[in-house]
Amino acid sequence: MSENWQVYKFGGTSLGTSGRLPKVLELVAAAPRPLALVVSALGDSTDWLILSARSAEEGNISQARRELAQVRELATSTGRNVLNSQGQKGLKHDLDEILTPVERLLSGIELTRECSPRTLDAIISVGERISVALLARALVERHVPAIPVDAREFVITDGTHGSASVDRAETAQRFAALRDRWTGQVPIVTGFIGRTREGTTTTLGRNGSDYTATLLAGLLKASAVTVWTDVLGVMTADPALVREASPVDRLSYDEALELAYFGTRMFHPRTIIPLRECGAALVIRSTTQPNAPGTRIDATGNPDPNRPTCVTSLERLALLGVQSRRTGLGRPLGGRILAALAEAGVRVWMTTESTLGQSFSVVIPAVDEARARQAAAEALAPELQSGDLRIEPVLSPVTLVTLVGENMAGRPNVAGKFLNAIGAAGIAVRAVAQGASARSISCVVDADQTATAVRTVHGAFNLAHTEISVLLLGKGVVGSSLLKQIDRQNQALGREHDVQVRLVGIGSSRGALFDPDGLPPAEAAARLQQALDQGQAVADVTTLLDRLSRLPNPVLVDCSGAPGMERIYRAAFNHGVNVASSNKQPLALPQAERDQLLSEARRHFRAYHYETTVGAALPVIETLKNLVRTGDHVITIAGAFSGTLGFLCDRLVHGDALSVAVRKAKELGYTEPHPRDDLSGLDVARKAVILARELGLRLDLTDVELKPFVPPQFLKEDDPEKFMQSLTGLDAEVKARVESSKAQGRLPRYLARITPGAAGAKVSVGPVEVESTHPAAALRGAEAFVAFHTERYREYPMVVRGAGAGGDVTAAGVLADILRLAQNIRGRR
């Protein structure tokens, strides 16, 4: 026969789902010839047939007949949509011929109360036969020369009912005798079923129809098998766990086998073997999107040698371990355990063994836990009784997470990156294994960590965009600016950096709104207000953290400036949620409380980024951390830490009244929610404490020598508007003082100074008058600067200078902290 044959296989959803069959008929009619089809049972027909057999076995023959009637009705209703009246009459005849023997079998089962595997195979085999009859009639009506073919004519198997093995030699011989009949025809072959040499019907088990299709491809020497299904192809991960999972373009045979071994349900190892022998490609495509390329599996695979393929997750497993209490056991431990489990019929998904064989563990189905433990105990009874061996407590349920890629062996540190990503996410690895081919690496994690582990590995190896799920607290000046920046930058982030920031929630002091599918940043604040007005907002944001933790790479973003947020941060860390914050208050808590907060983040392996708490988007904290990390000795830190007070000083020099300058600063988003925090010097004091603690100094806000920007009696008003109005009483006094300073060649500034000192740290903040040669004299507008005097930078201090206040710059710094999380997840390319 020609080697240009194509084989199309159509699954049950493609044939039995309402509206799908006409598309299948169009695909077949337009397909190049020569073409052979393999089909599964319509929709849920196989399940209904099994249920009917079980109902009969229980003595409920009326229920069995109702379930069998569902099979007939689905075929009949599907036929009405694609057959003319004559074709429908023909289909009724086919159904009577196929289903009448099943009715007799069900009656026999009901009498004996027993359904043997042989009888069950005879019953469920009719599903594929119905599909063939229906499809053949529909294609003939469309002038396609289709002929129905019962695979039992040539697929010869052993007698293992429910999962029969194909006799390849006998099958090839039978096929050679009938293949000439297919010349010029489009054969439609039943998938899933075969027959023993004695003529007894058998079924091929899971993915049986796919196996039939690849066997047929080998017999025809076809160039490709196309499996038409309801998905776009093999996905980079389970879409139910990873929203951003995407179809894999190319796979090698070996990669596909590896995925099949680790539980990918799309194909079975035996499906791939005939293809590899004949060189045919396997293409998986979607009947709902037939123009999509799907996934191609062939000898070449993905031409990109640096790209892993998929992350798989096999769930509902258990980890059974055996530990030796002494060295030099006379008989190999692992072999005995595996032999015992094989004898007990327990499947082993993974094994690990210590270097000297002192411990051995196996990953098994959780349902087999008791049977496996009993089998191991019996096999190792002498050593267990003597105390030389101990069976460890079984860990269950656990999940086997596997990264698969053809060229992983040629890349350094894949295993390290895999385990580091999982560890950095705070996930305990219970066991790990990598085969000699290095085509995959697997680890065992607790079941409740499955989604986090799969998402983490998927992101770390750049299999798709890294999605960051953001719950934003605070919709004021900084929060509003952040929403605009996310909205404006998201496309560029996805295109240029493979990062997608998804806003899933927004909250204020009155309540929060949450949508796991995402909120449009441009509409989020308005939607929150609407939810608040309608009483539909969530009152306590901590109740949302569990839902947030289930999304890809969750992060709580605090742009509120509100007190008491440390409680929410601790809850976030406990739920596995990272935090990025511009709120200074949690970091300026009493030393013990601040230490506890950071300890909670470390204990749960969560990130806590707070660069914008000092200097807005200026890299002040990271610069200081790098100085300390590299062993430099900091002598002093000095500067104008507040862009807000810098702005006020600049406006006063230019002749503005104090009350006018403060109101303008608030309108521009420079001040804290209550400007009193700025003018009291408390905001600068908090920043000084944050920096001092980064140096390792232990001190509290009460240890700061603080002089406010205005007299203390003006700082008692709690209402922000009344406070700003009261400042008019200072306008004349402040103006006179500024003019006097200017006359002497000096300028007003508000500075901070941190001096570690062997005799004890000294931290001071307050208003000063500086000479025109002082670095602070050159500041303009809302500029801030921080000068680091260190051993390395003694003569010429390291200076960080730039805009130190404002919603846009602070929001940009917060967004940068969010993107740092994405970079840490993905790793460096």
Summary of the structure (lengths in Angstrom):
residues: 829
radius of gyration: 35.6
end to end distance: 49.1
largest distance: 114.5
contacts: 2944
relative contact order: 0.06
helix: 46%
strand: 21%
